Amino acid sequence: MQGDNEHDRGTAHQLIRAFRQLKHIPFKNRNPIENCTPSETMTLFTIGGAMRSNPAGLKASELSSLMNVASPTITQTVNVLTARGLLERSADPSDRRVVRIKLTEEGARLTGLARAAMHARMNGLIEHLGEDRAALLVELLDDVFAFYHGERPEEYSVWCKDNPSKPIHSEEGE
């Protein structure tokens, strides 16, 4: 029979192995939607999510902060998506010095396609795991997130509901 330390070490190794496997799951770039890179798709998701509460769009600095990406990277991505007709820039009506970024109709259409593809993949996972195990997985992953962020799971649930535009928690990113 294993001692507590050996068992704990075995469980720790199993967790490490499981987390290492997660980084090899092709969440991104599974089937790019109309040649959008994963970062372009997440940019569209983030802007679309933010537009639900702010239809005028986001400033580049707000987008950079939400995505936790450097401003020059955001500017480059926005330039590419604007050139492709997926985003548009416009002056803020209350302060003409401020430029807002928002989805075009085509950007919203493409975001919808990407969301549908993501939901189809998640529905496949739910079918594979079953509803109960999928719900348990969600609960466990929420607990892991809360643990690594020093929060209790119930605080995390409230945080998600209060911050729908965060890309990793938005309905767009589900």
C-alpha positions as CSV (number, residue, x, y, z in Angstrom):
1,M,0.0,0.0,0.0
2,Q,1.3,3.5,-0.9
3,G,2.0,6.0,1.8
4,D,0.3,9.4,1.7
5,N,3.4,11.1,0.2
6,E,3.7,8.5,-2.6
7,H,0.1,8.7,-3.4
8,D,0.1,12.5,-3.4
9,R,3.2,12.5,-5.6
10,G,1.5,10.1,-8.0
11,T,-1.6,12.3,-8.1
12,A,0.6,15.4,-8.6
13,H,2.3,13.6,-11.5
14,Q,-1.0,12.7,-13.0
15,L,-2.2,16.3,-12.8
16,I,1.0,17.5,-14.4
17,R,0.6,15.0,-17.2
18,A,-3.0,16.0,-17.7
19,F,-2.1,19.7,-17.8
20,R,0.7,19.1,-20.3
21,Q,-1.7,17.2,-22.5
22,L,-4.1,20.2,-22.5
23,K,-1.6,22.4,-24.3
24,H,-1.6,19.9,-27.2
25,I,-5.3,20.1,-27.8
26,P,-5.9,22.0,-31.0
27,F,-8.4,24.5,-29.6
28,K,-7.1,27.1,-32.1
29,N,-6.7,26.7,-35.8
30,R,-8.9,23.7,-35.9
31,N,-10.6,24.8,-39.1
32,P,-9.9,28.5,-39.7
33,I,-13.0,30.4,-40.6
34,E,-12.4,32.1,-43.9
35,N,-8.6,32.3,-43.4
36,C,-8.7,34.1,-40.0
37,T,-5.9,33.2,-37.7
38,P,-6.8,32.3,-34.1
39,S,-5.7,35.8,-32.9
40,E,-7.8,37.5,-35.5
41,T,-10.8,35.3,-34.5
42,M,-10.3,36.1,-30.8
43,T,-10.0,39.8,-31.7
44,L,-13.4,39.6,-33.5
45,F,-14.9,37.7,-30.6
46,T,-13.6,40.3,-28.1
47,I,-14.9,43.3,-30.1
48,G,-18.2,41.6,-30.7
49,G,-18.6,40.8,-27.0
50,A,-17.8,44.3,-26.0
51,M,-20.2,45.8,-28.5
52,R,-23.1,44.2,-26.7
53,S,-22.6,46.7,-23.9
54,N,-21.0,49.4,-25.9
55,P,-22.3,49.5,-29.5
56,A,-19.9,52.4,-30.4
57,G,-17.0,49.9,-30.2
58,L,-13.7,49.8,-28.4
59,K,-10.6,52.0,-28.3
60,A,-7.4,50.1,-29.3
61,S,-6.1,50.5,-25.7
62,E,-9.3,48.9,-24.4
63,L,-9.0,46.0,-26.8
64,S,-5.3,45.6,-25.9
65,S,-6.2,45.5,-22.2
66,L,-9.1,43.0,-22.7
67,M,-7.0,40.7,-24.7
68,N,-3.9,41.2,-22.6
69,V,-1.9,41.9,-25.8
70,A,0.6,44.7,-26.5
71,S,-0.8,47.7,-28.4
72,P,1.4,47.4,-31.4
73,T,0.1,43.8,-31.9
74,I,-3.5,44.9,-31.6
75,T,-2.9,47.7,-34.1
76,Q,-1.4,45.3,-36.6
77,T,-4.3,42.8,-36.2
78,V,-6.9,45.6,-36.4
79,N,-5.2,46.9,-39.6
80,V,-5.4,43.5,-41.2
81,L,-9.0,43.0,-40.2
82,T,-10.0,46.5,-41.3
83,A,-8.3,45.9,-44.7
84,R,-10.4,42.7,-45.1
85,G,-13.6,44.6,-44.3
86,L,-14.2,42.9,-41.0
87,L,-13.7,45.9,-38.7
88,E,-14.3,49.6,-39.1
89,R,-12.8,52.6,-37.3
90,S,-14.8,55.6,-36.5
91,A,-14.4,58.8,-34.5
92,D,-16.1,58.8,-31.1
93,P,-19.0,61.2,-31.3
94,S,-18.3,62.6,-27.8
95,D,-14.6,63.1,-28.4
96,R,-13.4,63.3,-32.1
97,R,-9.8,62.5,-31.0
98,V,-10.8,59.0,-29.9
99,V,-11.1,56.3,-32.6
100,R,-13.5,53.4,-32.0
101,I,-13.2,50.0,-33.5
102,K,-16.2,47.8,-34.2
103,L,-17.4,44.9,-36.3
104,T,-18.7,45.5,-39.8
105,E,-21.7,43.4,-41.0
106,E,-19.2,41.0,-42.6
107,G,-17.2,40.9,-39.4
108,A,-20.3,40.0,-37.4
109,R,-21.2,37.3,-40.0
110,L,-17.8,35.8,-39.8
111,T,-17.8,35.9,-36.0
112,G,-21.1,34.1,-36.0
113,L,-19.6,31.4,-38.2
114,A,-16.7,31.0,-35.9
115,R,-19.0,30.9,-32.9
116,A,-21.1,28.2,-34.5
117,A,-18.0,26.1,-35.3
118,M,-16.8,26.5,-31.7
119,H,-20.1,25.5,-30.4
120,A,-20.2,22.4,-32.7
121,R,-16.8,21.3,-31.3
122,M,-18.0,21.8,-27.7
123,N,-21.2,19.9,-28.4
124,G,-19.1,17.1,-29.8
125,L,-17.1,17.1,-26.5
126,I,-20.3,17.1,-24.5
127,E,-21.6,14.2,-26.6
128,H,-18.3,12.3,-26.0
129,L,-18.3,13.0,-22.2
130,G,-22.0,13.0,-21.5
131,E,-23.9,15.9,-19.9
132,D,-23.0,15.0,-16.3
133,R,-19.2,14.6,-16.9
134,A,-19.2,17.7,-19.1
135,A,-20.8,19.7,-16.3
136,L,-18.3,18.3,-13.8
137,L,-15.5,19.3,-16.1
138,V,-16.7,22.8,-16.2
139,E,-17.0,22.9,-12.4
140,L,-13.5,21.5,-12.0
141,L,-11.9,23.9,-14.5
142,D,-13.6,26.8,-12.8
143,D,-12.1,25.5,-9.5
144,V,-8.7,25.3,-11.1
145,F,-9.0,28.8,-12.4
146,A,-10.1,30.1,-9.1
147,F,-7.3,28.3,-7.3
148,Y,-4.6,29.8,-9.5
149,H,-6.1,33.2,-9.3
150,G,-6.6,33.1,-5.5
151,E,-10.3,33.2,-5.7
152,R,-13.1,31.0,-4.4
153,P,-15.2,29.3,-7.1
154,E,-18.3,31.2,-6.2
155,E,-16.4,34.5,-6.5
156,Y,-15.2,33.4,-10.0
157,S,-18.8,32.7,-11.1
158,V,-19.9,36.2,-10.1
159,W,-16.8,37.7,-11.8
160,C,-17.6,35.9,-15.1
161,K,-21.2,37.3,-15.1
162,D,-20.0,40.8,-14.3
163,N,-17.3,40.8,-17.0
164,P,-18.9,39.3,-20.1
165,S,-16.5,41.1,-22.5
166,K,-13.4,39.2,-21.2
167,P,-12.4,37.0,-24.1
168,I,-11.9,33.8,-22.2
169,H,-15.3,34.1,-20.5
170,S,-17.4,35.8,-23.1
171,E,-20.4,34.1,-24.7
172,E,-18.5,34.7,-28.0
173,G,-15.6,32.5,-26.8
174,E,-17.6,29.6,-25.6
